[in-house]
Structures are given as C-alpha cells and as structure tokens.
Amino acid sequence: MKNAQDHLETQLFQEYQAILDKYRDKIHAAQTKATMTGATGLSHHEANMLNHGYADELRKFNQNRVVPAWGGLVAQQQSRLRELQVPGMVMTSSPAEREKQRKIIHVLEGLLVQ
C-alpha cells in the first residue's frame, strides 16, 4: 500500500511539475518577445493573464485530478485494511474518522519498523 501511495505522489508531482514548466516556458517566451520588441519586461496585462491562467490550471488540476486520485487511493487503502481486519478501518470520508485511521496506521507503522 505504501508503494502505491508513493507512486501516486510521484505521479501527481510530475504532472504538477509539467504544469509549472509549461508556464515557465510561456513566461520565458513572453519575456523574450518583449525584449525583442524593445520593451523592458512583461506588460501588466500579460503578467496578469499568465498568472490567472496558471492559477486556473492548478485549480482544475487539483479539483479534477488530485482530489479524485487521493480519494480513490484512500478508499482502496480503507478497503484493504478492513479486509485485513485492522481495528477502526471502515469506509469513510469523515475527516474525524480519517484522522483516527491515520493515528492507527501510525501506530502500526511504528510496530513494523521495530
């Protein structure tokens, strides 16, 4: 389960990094264009447009990719731990119940590491 979680974290980070790189490239291209035309930098409007585009894309990424992926992983983990009859492991989306489950997992990890 830990490997699946690590894999998802790595995958989501790479996807986030691709978005960041895309906007860095856009900024670099806009700065190059501005320099070529004799401007001292990006216009306020162009900077705002890039900033809003980046923020909007990150919002959509979080809403459409990160939240569903994490929710699915949590559900898989809860299901597997319930199958293993780990106390307190039930299918839930309750933040309070998930926090209890996190504490149980933390105790179990401590037992396994020793």
VOGU-654936 format. One record per residue: residue number from 1; chain; x, z, y of N, C-alpha, C, O, CB in turn. Coordinates in nm, 4 decimals, padded with zeros to 6 digits, m for minus. Glycine has a CB too. Example, Ala and Ser with C-alpha at 12.3 -4.5 7.8 and 13.67 -1.06 7.14 Angstrom:
! VOGU-654936
1, A, 01.3190, 00.7800, m00.5690, 01.2300, 00.7800, m00.4500, 01.3200, 00.7800, m00.3300, 01.4236, 00.8465, m00.3319, 01.1308, 00.9046, m00.4473
2, A, 01.2850, 00.7080, m00.2250, 01.3670, 00.7140, m00.1060, 01.2900, 00.7870, 00.0030, 01.3409, 00.8039, 00.1138, 01.4084, 00.5725, m00.0598
END
This chain:
! VOGU-654936
1, A, 00.0828, 00.0000, m00.1196, 00.0000, 00.0000, 00.0000, 00.0869, 00.0000, 00.1256, 00.0544, m00.0653, 00.2247, m00.0941, 00.1212, 00.0001
2, A, 00.1966, 00.0732, 00.1201, 00.2858, 00.0805, 00.2360, 00.3470, m00.0564, 00.2630, 00.3626, m00.0958, 00.3786, 00.3970, 00.1858, 00.2133
3, A, 00.3817, m00.1291, 00.1567, 00.4383, m00.2629, 00.1750, 00.3382, m00.3574, 00.2404, 00.3755, m00.4379, 00.3257, 00.4836, m00.3200, 00.0408
4, A, 00.2109, m00.3481, 00.2007, 00.1073, m00.4329, 00.2617, 00.0922, m00.3993, 00.4096, 00.0758, m00.4885, 00.4929, m00.0284, m00.4153, 00.1887
5, A, 00.0979, m00.2710, 00.4416, 00.0868, m00.2292, 00.5813, 00.2071, m00.2788, 00.6613, 00.1919, m00.3308, 00.7718, 00.0754, m00.0754, 00.5913
6, A, 00.3264, m00.2624, 00.6048, 00.4474, m00.3097, 00.6731, 00.4409, m00.4607, 00.6961, 00.4783, m00.5104, 00.8023, 00.5734, m00.2737, 00.5911
7, A, 00.3925, m00.5325, 00.5942, 00.3809, m00.6780, 00.6064, 00.2837, m00.7164, 00.7181, 00.3121, m00.8059, 00.7977, 00.3349, m00.7393, 00.4730
8, A, 00.1695, m00.6487, 00.7235, 00.0722, m00.6783, 00.8286, 00.1297, m00.6479, 00.9664, 00.1121, m00.7263, 01.0597, m00.0564, m00.5981, 00.8065
9, A, 00.1978, m00.5355, 00.9794, 00.2588, m00.5007, 01.1080, 00.3587, m00.6082, 01.1510, 00.3602, m00.6493, 01.2671, 00.3286, m00.3633, 01.0993
10, A, 00.4409, m00.6527, 01.0584, 00.5403, m00.7565, 01.0884, 00.4718, m00.8864, 01.1281, 00.5112, m00.9511, 01.2251, 00.6325, m00.7802, 00.9673
11, A, 00.3698, m00.9239, 01.0529, 00.2979, m01.0478, 01.0810, 00.2315, m01.0430, 01.2192, 00.2417, m01.1385, 01.2962, 00.1924, m01.0737, 00.9724
12, A, 00.1643, m00.9334, 01.2503, 00.0977, m00.9214, 01.3802, 00.1996, m00.9196, 01.4931, 00.1754, m00.9776, 01.5989, 00.0112, m00.7946, 01.3852
13, A, 00.3130, m00.8542, 01.4723, 00.4169, m00.8523, 01.5744, 00.4698, m00.9931, 01.5989, 00.4916, m01.0314, 01.7139, 00.5313, m00.7586, 01.5333
14, A, 00.4906, m01.0702, 01.4934, 00.5386, m01.2081, 01.5084, 00.4376, m01.2934, 01.5837, 00.4757, m01.3756, 01.6670, 00.5674, m01.2703, 01.3712
15, A, 00.3102, m01.2746, 01.5555, 00.2061, m01.3502, 01.6257, 00.2010, m01.3099, 01.7731, 00.1855, m01.3949, 01.8607, 00.0683, m01.3277, 01.5592
16, A, 00.2141, m01.1799, 01.7997, 00.2190, m01.1319, 01.9382, 00.3415, m01.1896, 02.0085, 00.3328, m01.2339, 02.1231, 00.2217, m00.9765, 01.9428
17, A, 00.4549, m01.1891, 01.9403, 00.5787, m01.2412, 01.9982, 00.5659, m01.3896, 02.0313, 00.6210, m01.4360, 02.1311, 00.6961, m01.2187, 01.9022
18, A, 00.4937, m01.4639, 01.9482, 00.4719, m01.6068, 01.9743, 00.3917, m01.6262, 02.1026, 00.4199, m01.7178, 02.1800, 00.3989, m01.6734, 01.8554
19, A, 00.2927, m01.5415, 02.1256, 00.2151, m01.5488, 02.2498, 00.3050, m01.5176, 02.3687, 00.3022, m01.5886, 02.4692, 00.0948, m01.4509, 02.2457
20, A, 00.3835, m01.4134, 02.3578, 00.4753, m01.3758, 02.4645, 00.5745, m01.4878, 02.4932, 00.5982, m01.5217, 02.6091, 00.5498, m01.2475, 02.4280
21, A, 00.6321, m01.5451, 02.3887, 00.7275, m01.6553, 02.4061, 00.6629, m01.7762, 02.4730, 00.7249, m01.8426, 02.5559, 00.7859, m01.6963, 02.2712
22, A, 00.5370, m01.8043, 02.4361, 00.4658, m01.9173, 02.4961, 00.4533, m01.8987, 02.6472, 00.4742, m01.9926, 02.7239, 00.3260, m01.9333, 02.4325
23, A, 00.4192, m01.7771, 02.6890, 00.4037, m01.7533, 02.8326, 00.5375, m01.7437, 02.9043, 00.5466, m01.7786, 03.0220, 00.3244, m01.6264, 02.8560
24, A, 00.6401, m01.6978, 02.8370, 00.7744, m01.7012, 02.8962, 00.8166, m01.8458, 02.9213, 00.8738, m01.8777, 03.0256, 00.8773, m01.6301, 02.8040
25, A, 00.7875, m01.9335, 02.8235, 00.8188, m02.0758, 02.8394, 00.7399, m02.1365, 02.9547, 00.7936, m02.2163, 03.0315, 00.7892, m02.1521, 02.7097
26, A, 00.6131, m02.0992, 02.9672, 00.5313, m02.1507, 03.0777, 00.5869, m02.1050, 03.2128, 00.5915, m02.1826, 03.3082, 00.3848, m02.1045, 03.0623
27, A, 00.6286, m01.9801, 03.2200, 00.6852, m01.9278, 03.3448, 00.8150, m01.9995, 03.3763, 00.8389, m02.0384, 03.4906, 00.7090, m01.7753, 03.3354
28, A, 00.8987, m02.0170, 03.2755, 01.0260, m02.0869, 03.2968, 01.0023, m02.2300, 03.3449, 01.0696, m02.2775, 03.4363, 01.1092, m02.0877, 03.1672
29, A, 00.9063, m02.2980, 03.2826, 00.8758, m02.4358, 03.3234, 00.8233, m02.4391, 03.4670, 00.8607, m02.5267, 03.5449, 00.7724, m02.4993, 03.2272
30, A, 00.7375, m02.3445, 03.5015, 00.6826, m02.3402, 03.6370, 00.7920, m02.3087, 03.7386, 00.7922, m02.3646, 03.8483, 00.5700, m02.2360, 03.6462
31, A, 00.8846, m02.2199, 03.7036, 00.9953, m02.1873, 03.7942, 01.0878, m02.3072, 03.8118, 01.1354, m02.3343, 03.9220, 01.0749, m02.0665, 03.7411
32, A, 01.1126, m02.3780, 03.7035, 01.1963, m02.4977, 03.7104, 01.1315, m02.6029, 03.7993, 01.1979, m02.6651, 03.8821, 01.2211, m02.5548, 03.5698
33, A, 01.0029, m02.6217, 03.7816, 00.9283, m02.7181, 03.8633, 00.9336, m02.6778, 04.0106, 00.9540, m02.7616, 04.0985, 00.7812, m02.7281, 03.8156
34, A, 00.9150, m02.5489, 04.0359, 00.9189, m02.5018, 04.1744, 01.0560, m02.5253, 04.2363, 01.0662, m02.5683, 04.3512, 00.8829, m02.3530, 04.1813
35, A, 01.1604, m02.4974, 04.1610, 01.2964, m02.5181, 04.2103, 01.3217, m02.6660, 04.2391, 01.3845, m02.7007, 04.3392, 01.3991, m02.4654, 04.1085
36, A, 01.2727, m02.7522, 04.1513, 01.2929, m02.8961, 04.1683, 01.2200, m02.9495, 04.2911, 01.2633, m03.0476, 04.3517, 01.2460, m02.9706, 04.0440
37, A, 01.1106, m02.8858, 04.3274, 01.0342, m02.9320, 04.4431, 01.0750, m02.8607, 04.5709, 01.0165, m02.8833, 04.6768, 00.8862, m02.9124, 04.4189
38, A, 01.1762, m02.7739, 04.5608, 01.2269, m02.7063, 04.6794, 01.1584, m02.5749, 04.7117, 01.1908, m02.5132, 04.8132, 01.2146, m02.7958, 04.7952
39, A, 01.0652, m02.5301, 04.6294, 01.0001, m02.4017, 04.6535, 01.0950, m02.2886, 04.6139, 01.1863, m02.3078, 04.5336, 00.8663, m02.3916, 04.5748
40, A, 01.0721, m02.1720, 04.6707, 01.1592, m02.0578, 04.6408, 01.1156, m01.9838, 04.5151, 01.1898, m01.8990, 04.4656, 01.1614, m01.9614, 04.7584
41, A, 00.9994, m02.0129, 04.4631, 00.9501, m01.9466, 04.3425, 00.8086, m01.9892, 04.3139, 00.7576, m02.0841, 04.3735, 00.9577, m01.7945, 04.3563
42, A, 00.7453, m01.9186, 04.2221, 00.6068, m01.9491, 04.1889, 00.5154, m01.9125, 04.3041, 00.5379, m01.8144, 04.3750, 00.5641, m01.8754, 04.0619
43, A, 00.4130, m01.9924, 04.3213, 00.3132, m01.9565, 04.4214, 00.2343, m01.8362, 04.3706, 00.2301, m01.8089, 04.2506, 00.2184, m02.0767, 04.4521
44, A, 00.1729, m01.7659, 04.4629, 00.0911, m01.6504, 04.4268, m00.0201, m01.6928, 04.3316, m00.0496, m01.6237, 04.2341, 00.0318, m01.5838, 04.5526
45, A, m00.0812, m01.8069, 04.3611, m00.1904, m01.8581, 04.2778, m00.1404, m01.8896, 04.1364, m00.2041, m01.8525, 04.0378, m00.2525, m01.9843, 04.3419
46, A, m00.0272, m01.9575, 04.1275, 00.0254, m01.9950, 03.9966, 00.0650, m01.8708, 03.9155, 00.0405, m01.8643, 03.7950, 00.1463, m02.0889, 04.0128
47, A, 00.1254, m01.7740, 03.9814, 00.1631, m01.6493, 03.9141, 00.0378, m01.5763, 03.8628, 00.0364, m01.5251, 03.7509, 00.2437, m01.5576, 04.0109
48, A, m00.0661, m01.5722, 03.9453, m00.1914, m01.5087, 03.9029, m00.2541, m01.5810, 03.7847, m00.3032, m01.5174, 03.6914, m00.2903, m01.5045, 04.0187
49, A, m00.2523, m01.7125, 03.7884, m00.3100, m01.7911, 03.6788, m00.2356, m01.7639, 03.5476, m00.2984, m01.7457, 03.4433, m00.3055, m01.9420, 03.7125
50, A, m00.1044, m01.7612, 03.5528, m00.0255, m01.7326, 03.4330, m00.0515, m01.5907, 03.3835, m00.0666, m01.5675, 03.2636, 00.1239, m01.7521, 03.4613
51, A, m00.0564, m01.4976, 03.4758, m00.0798, m01.3580, 03.4397, m00.2177, m01.3399, 03.3757, m00.2314, m01.2720, 03.2739, m00.0668, m01.2682, 03.5635
52, A, m00.3185, m01.4009, 03.4361, m00.4542, m01.3896, 03.3818, m00.4658, m01.4592, 03.2456, m00.5339, m01.4099, 03.1557, m00.5560, m01.4495, 03.4804
53, A, m00.3996, m01.5728, 03.2316, m00.4009, m01.6432, 03.1037, m00.3378, m01.5605, 02.9932, m00.3895, m01.5535, 02.8818, m00.3288, m01.7758, 03.1160
54, A, m00.2250, m01.4978, 03.0256, m00.1552, m01.4130, 02.9293, m00.2426, m01.2929, 02.8910, m00.2586, m01.2628, 02.7727, m00.0198, m01.3650, 02.9875
55, A, m00.2983, m01.2255, 02.9897, m00.3823, m01.1082, 02.9634, m00.5048, m01.1473, 02.8808, m00.5442, m01.0742, 02.7899, m00.4263, m01.0421, 03.0959
56, A, m00.5647, m01.2617, 02.9119, m00.6835, m01.3069, 02.8387, m00.6483, m01.3410, 02.6942, m00.7228, m01.3078, 02.6020, m00.7465, m01.4292, 02.9081
57, A, m00.5349, m01.4071, 02.6751, m00.4951, m01.4426, 02.5388, m00.4625, m01.3179, 02.4567, m00.4954, m01.3116, 02.3383, m00.3741, m01.5369, 02.5415
58, A, m00.3987, m01.2197, 02.5182, m00.3706, m01.0947, 02.4473, m00.5001, m01.0203, 02.4122, m00.5129, m00.9649, 02.3030, m00.2795, m01.0046, 02.5323
59, A, m00.5941, m01.0196, 02.5043, m00.7229, m00.9551, 02.4782, m00.7917, m01.0210, 02.3589, m00.8423, m00.9527, 02.2699, m00.8137, m00.9619, 02.6031
60, A, m00.7931, m01.1530, 02.3579, m00.8558, m01.2262, 02.2470, m00.7808, m01.2026, 02.1165, m00.8424, m01.1872, 02.0111, m00.8610, m01.3767, 02.2779
61, A, m00.6487, m01.1998, 02.1232, m00.5672, m01.1744, 02.0046, m00.6003, m01.0366, 01.9467, m00.6204, m01.0222, 01.8261, m00.4164, m01.1841, 02.0388
62, A, m00.6056, m00.9377, 02.0324, m00.6379, m00.8028, 01.9864, m00.7783, m00.7956, 01.9279, m00.7997, m00.7374, 01.8216, m00.6243, m00.7034, 02.1008
63, A, m00.8731, m00.8550, 01.9983, m01.0133, m00.8492, 01.9572, m01.0399, m00.9304, 01.8300, m01.1121, m00.8848, 01.7413, m01.1022, m00.8996, 02.0699
64, A, m00.9824, m01.0490, 01.8211, m01.0156, m01.1404, 01.7122, m00.9198, m01.1349, 01.5940, m00.9536, m01.1792, 01.4842, m01.0199, m01.2789, 01.7643
65, A, m00.8006, m01.0808, 01.6160, m00.7011, m01.0810, 01.5086, m00.6584, m00.9398, 01.4681, m00.6666, m00.9033, 01.3508, m00.5793, m01.1607, 01.5514
66, A, m00.6129, m00.8607, 01.5653, m00.5564, m00.7297, 01.5329, m00.6630, m00.6339, 01.4811, m00.6474, m00.5762, 01.3735, m00.4882, m00.6700, 01.6553
67, A, m00.7698, m00.6167, 01.5560, m00.8728, m00.5195, 01.5169, m00.9324, m00.5534, 01.3796, m00.9415, m00.4643, 01.2951, m00.9847, m00.5147, 01.6230
68, A, m00.9734, m00.6786, 01.3539, m01.0267, m00.7085, 01.2204, m00.9225, m00.6919, 01.1089, m00.9553, m00.6453, 00.9998, m01.0810, m00.8502, 01.2178
69, A, m00.7968, m00.7301, 01.1365, m00.6925, m00.7174, 01.0339, m00.6679, m00.5714, 00.9984, m00.6572, m00.5367, 00.8808, m00.5619, m00.7822, 01.0818
70, A, m00.6591, m00.4862, 01.0995, m00.6382, m00.3440, 01.0738, m00.7587, m00.2827, 01.0047, m00.7440, m00.2022, 00.9128, m00.6093, m00.2699, 01.2041
71, A, m00.8772, m00.3206, 01.0485, m00.9980, m00.2685, 00.9851, m01.0037, m00.3050, 00.8379, m01.0401, m00.2223, 00.7543, m01.1217, m00.3207, 01.0561
72, A, m00.9679, m00.4277, 00.8064, m00.9657, m00.4723, 00.6674, m00.8623, m00.3978, 00.5849, m00.8883, m00.3603, 00.4705, m00.9385, m00.6206, 00.6609
73, A, m00.7452, m00.3764, 00.6428, m00.6401, m00.3039, 00.5725, m00.6818, m00.1596, 00.5472, m00.6616, m00.1070, 00.4378, m00.5094, m00.3081, 00.6522
74, A, m00.7396, m00.0960, 00.6477, m00.7860, 00.0427, 00.6317, m00.8906, 00.0510, 00.5208, m00.8867, 00.1423, 00.4383, m00.8447, 00.0968, 00.7649
75, A, m00.9832, m00.0434, 00.5186, m01.0873, m00.0439, 00.4154, m01.0256, m00.0606, 00.2763, m01.0672, 00.0062, 00.1817, m01.1894, m00.1568, 00.4423
76, A, m00.9269, m00.1491, 00.2637, m00.8594, m00.1681, 00.1350, m00.7879, m00.0407, 00.0920, m00.7938, m00.0012, m00.0244, m00.7593, m00.2845, 00.1432
77, A, m00.7205, 00.0231, 00.1871, m00.6487, 00.1464, 00.1552, m00.7453, 00.2581, 00.1167, m00.7212, 00.3306, 00.0202, m00.5625, 00.1902, 00.2740
78, A, m00.8529, 00.2720, 00.1906, m00.9510, 00.3751, 00.1584, m01.0089, 00.3513, 00.0189, m01.0238, 00.4451, m00.0594, m01.0637, 00.3775, 00.2640
79, A, m01.0411, 00.2275, m00.0112, m01.0981, 00.1932, m00.1407, m01.0005, 00.2256, m00.2533, m01.0380, 00.2865, m00.3535, m01.1365, 00.0451, m00.1445
80, A, m00.8769, 00.1851, m00.2363, m00.7758, 00.2095, m00.3405, m00.7510, 00.3586, m00.3597, m00.7397, 00.4051, m00.4731, m00.6439, 00.1391, m00.3050
81, A, m00.7425, 00.4332, m00.2518, m00.7189, 00.5775, m00.2619, m00.8396, 00.6486, m00.3224, m00.8244, 00.7475, m00.3942, m00.6870, 00.6365, m00.1236
82, A, m00.9583, 00.5985, m00.2936, m01.0789, 00.6544, m00.3555, m01.0773, 00.6276, m00.5059, m01.1115, 00.7152, m00.5853, m01.2069, 00.5943, m00.2910
83, A, m01.0374, 00.5059, m00.5448, m01.0255, 00.4723, m00.6871, m00.9260, 00.5649, m00.7576, m00.9444, 00.5999, m00.8742, m00.9818, 00.3254, m00.7040
84, A, m00.8219, 00.6037, m00.6864, m00.7222, 00.6943, m00.7426, m00.7672, 00.8405, m00.7368, m00.6943, 00.9308, m00.7776, m00.5902, 00.6781, m00.6690
85, A, m00.8864, 00.8616, m00.6861, m00.9497, 00.9935, m00.6758, m00.8701, 01.0904, m00.5874, m00.8597, 01.2096, m00.6163, m00.9667, 01.0534, m00.8147
86, A, m00.8150, 01.0362, m00.4804, m00.7469, 01.1207, m00.3824, m00.8551, 01.1941, m00.3033, m00.9457, 01.1314, m00.2485, m00.6527, 01.0359, m00.2871
87, A, m00.8454, 01.3280, m00.2975, m00.9483, 01.4047, m00.2250, m00.9611, 01.3599, m00.0788, m00.8610, 01.3345, m00.0118, m00.9155, 01.5546, m00.2303
88, A, m01.0845, 01.3508, m00.0311, m01.1103, 01.3177, 00.1089, m01.1113, 01.1698, 00.1405, m01.1377, 01.1307, 00.2542, m01.0098, 01.3828, 00.1934
89, A, m01.0829, 01.0868, 00.0410, m01.0774, 00.9428, 00.0665, m01.2131, 00.8805, 00.0381, m01.2549, 00.8669, m00.0769, m00.9679, 00.8755, m00.0194
90, A, m01.2793, 00.8439, 00.1443, m01.4091, 00.7765, 00.1375, m01.4044, 00.6593, 00.2340, m01.3208, 00.6556, 00.3243, m01.5279, 00.8743, 00.1719
91, A, m01.4933, 00.5646, 00.2150, m01.5030, 00.4522, 00.3076, m01.5687, 00.5033, 00.4355, m01.6833, 00.5481, 00.4337, m01.5845, 00.3325, 00.2451
92, A, m01.4961, 00.4962, 00.5453, m01.5497, 00.5439, 00.6723, m01.4803, 00.4733, 00.7878, m01.3667, 00.4276, 00.7759, m01.5333, 00.6965, 00.6848
93, A, m01.5511, 00.4657, 00.8990, m01.4910, 00.4163, 01.0230, m01.4896, 00.5267, 01.1285, m01.4514, 00.5035, 01.2432, m01.5678, 00.2927, 01.0755
94, A, m01.5309, 00.6448, 01.0894, m01.5343, 00.7592, 01.1804, m01.3925, 00.7993, 01.2196, m01.3100, 00.8272, 01.1326, m01.6081, 00.8785, 01.1155
95, A, m01.3635, 00.8025, 01.3491, m01.2281, 00.8429, 01.3921, m01.1896, 00.9825, 01.3414, m01.0742, 01.0049, 01.3050, m01.2190, 00.8401, 01.5449
96, A, m01.2834, 01.0748, 01.3388, m01.2529, 01.2105, 01.2918, m01.2191, 01.2091, 01.1426, m01.1244, 01.2750, 01.0997, m01.3722, 01.3057, 01.3187
97, A, m01.2958, 01.1347, 01.0643, m01.2691, 01.1257, 00.9201, m01.1386, 01.0533, 00.8925, m01.0632, 01.0916, 00.8031, m01.3840, 01.0544, 00.8486
98, A, m01.1119, 00.9483, 00.9697, m00.9860, 00.8757, 00.9515, m00.8665, 00.9642, 00.9864, m00.7615, 00.9546, 00.9229, m00.9845, 00.7483, 01.0379
99, A, m00.8819, 01.0488, 01.0854, m00.7738, 01.1407, 01.1202, m00.7491, 01.2387, 01.0061, m00.6340, 01.2691, 00.9748, m00.8068, 01.2168, 01.2501
100, A, m00.8550, 01.2882, 00.9441, m00.8400, 01.3763, 00.8274, m00.7672, 01.3029, 00.7151, m00.6785, 01.3583, 00.6501, m00.9785, 01.4264, 00.7779
101, A, m00.8060, 01.1779, 00.6937, m00.7409, 01.0982, 00.5894, m00.5933, 01.0757, 00.6212, m00.5087, 01.0795, 00.5319, m00.8120, 00.9635, 00.5730
102, A, m00.5633, 01.0525, 00.7478, m00.4237, 01.0334, 00.7878, m00.3417, 01.1577, 00.7556, m00.2282, 01.1473, 00.7090, m00.4141, 01.0006, 00.9381
103, A, m00.3989, 01.2748, 00.7802, m00.3290, 01.4004, 00.7514, m00.3079, 01.4183, 00.6011, m00.2026, 01.4656, 00.5581, m00.4076, 01.5196, 00.8082
104, A, m00.4071, 01.3809, 00.5222, m00.3936, 01.3892, 00.3765, m00.2808, 01.2983, 00.3294, m00.1974, 01.3386, 00.2483, m00.5265, 01.3510, 00.3066
105, A, m00.2784, 01.1756, 00.3806, m00.1735, 01.0801, 00.3443, m00.0362, 01.1344, 00.3852, 00.0612, 01.1204, 00.3113, m00.1994, 00.9424, 00.4111
106, A, m00.0294, 01.1956, 00.5019, 00.0970, 01.2520, 00.5489, 00.1471, 01.3586, 00.4505, 00.2660, 01.3626, 00.4190, 00.0802, 01.3126, 00.6909
107, A, 00.0581, 01.4436, 00.4026, 00.0951, 01.5468, 00.3050, 00.1429, 01.4803, 00.1754, 00.2444, 01.5205, 00.1185, m00.0255, 01.6421, 00.2765
108, A, 00.0693, 01.3785, 00.1292, 00.1078, 01.3093, 00.0064, 00.2436, 01.2418, 00.0193, 00.3243, 01.2454, m00.0736, 00.0029, 01.2065, m00.0307
109, A, 00.2689, 01.1799, 00.1354, 00.3990, 01.1165, 00.1583, 00.5100, 01.2203, 00.1515, 00.6168, 01.1944, 00.0960, 00.4014, 01.0443, 00.2946
110, A, 00.4844, 01.3385, 00.2086, 00.5830, 01.4456, 00.2033, 00.6129, 01.4892, 00.0608, 00.7274, 01.5206, 00.0283, 00.5353, 01.5639, 00.2837
111, A, 00.5115, 01.4913, m00.0244, 00.5304, 01.5287, m00.1629, 00.6092, 01.4232, m00.2406, 00.6906, 01.4561, m00.3269, 00.3965, 01.5520, m00.2283
112, A, 00.5837, 01.2959, m00.2088, 00.6501, 01.1867, m00.2799, 00.7957, 01.1701, m00.2402, 00.8781, 01.1291, m00.3221, 00.5769, 01.0579, m00.2554
113, A, 00.8283, 01.2015, m00.1158, 00.9645, 01.1823, m00.0656, 01.0589, 01.2858, m00.1255, 01.1768, 01.2570, m00.1464, 00.9672, 01.1907, 00.0880
114, A, 01.0090, 01.4052, m00.1531, 01.0959, 01.5123, m00.2023, 01.1453, 01.4890, m00.3388, 01.2195, 01.5713, m00.3925, 01.0268, 01.6408, m00.1992
END
